[in-house]
Amino acid sequence: EVKEHDVFRREGSNLHVELSLSPAQAALGTAVKVPLLGGGEEELEIDPGTQPGTVIKLRGKGLPSLERRGKGDLLVTVHLRVPRRLDAERRALYEKLAALEGDETSERGLFDRVKDIFGS
């Protein structure tokens, strides 16, 4: 029986770790440090346009294999960290980006839309 780890999830000799990126990091690309099980970190290049759910494989950075020689892999799953609250400057930048991409957005919150439905 293997005790759960705070950072890594084990699957055979492979390890899984979650990586949280901002939308800007995922769109533009970046270099990040990923923790390794024995301590230390590995620098990982994130390509521009990386999508949420992308799995990046670091070969040989997992656990020693019991069935064969060598080590498993470290599988890094990318997630996007979407801001919950935006200050005025960031909101304006996101609105400009949405307009450039032709995306529909709502400047009004849920409370404002409920007021329209029920009057107030």
N, C-alpha and C positions, 0 to 999 in steps of 0.2 A: 504494500500500500504506500502510495506516494502522497506526501502532504502538499496541499495547494500552495502556490507561490503568489506573492502580492503583485508581481509584474508579469511573470511568464506563465503560459499554459502549455502543458506537455501533451504531445501526441506521438507516442513511440519515442524515437530518438530526435524528433523535431520539436522545436520550441516555437511558440507563437507569442508575439508581443504587439500591442496596439500603439499606433503613432498618431498623434493629434496635430493637424496642420491648420493654419488659418487659410481662408480662401485665397488670399494673396500669395502665400507660400505655394499652394497647390497649383495656382495658375501660372506663376512666374518661375517656379523652380527654386530650390534652396539646397543647402547642405545642413543636415541635422545629425545629432549624435544619438545613437541607439544603445541602450544598455546591453551588456553581455552578462550571461549567467555567472561566470566566475569573477565578476567585477570588471571594471573598466568599461569602455565604450568603443563603438565602431562608428566612424563617420560614414554617412549614407547620403549619396547624391539623389535628390528628388528632381525628376525631369519636369520641365514646364508642361502644364496641362494634365498633371497626374489627377486621376479621378478617385472619388471616395470608393472604398472597397478594394482598391488595388492592393495586391499582395506582392511584396518585394522579397525575394529569396536571397539570404546571405548563406552561401554554401559552406558547410563544415563548421558553422557557428552554434550548432545544437549540442545535444548530448552524445556521449560515446554510444555507438551502436552495439547492442548485445548479440545480434544475429551475424554481423559481419564486421569487417575492419572499418575504421573511419568514424566520422561523426555525422549526426543528423544536421539539418539546416535550421536556421533562425528565420521564421516567416514573419515579416513585418506587414501588418494590415493598416492601411491609411484610412483615417477618418477626418472629416472636416470639423473644425471648431468654429461654429457660427456664433457671432456675438449676440448676446441676449438684449443688450441695451446699446444704443448708439448715441454718441454726443452729436451735436449739430454738424460739425465738420465731417465726421465719418458718414452720417446719414446723407449729407449732400453728395459725397463721393459715391456712395452706393446707388443713390438715385440717378446720378449722371451715368454710371456704368449700366444700370438697368435700361435707361433711355437709349444708350448707344447700342445695346444688344436687342432692343425692341421688346424687352420683357415687361409684362404688366405687373404693376405693384400697387399696393394700397398704402396711401399715406395715413389712412385713418385706422384706428385700432378696432378691435372687436366691440368694445363698449359703444363707440360711435355708430357702428352699423346696427347694433341692437336698438339704440335710441331711434334710428330711422324707422325701424320696423314697428316699434311699439309707441313711437311718439313720446315726446317729453320736453 
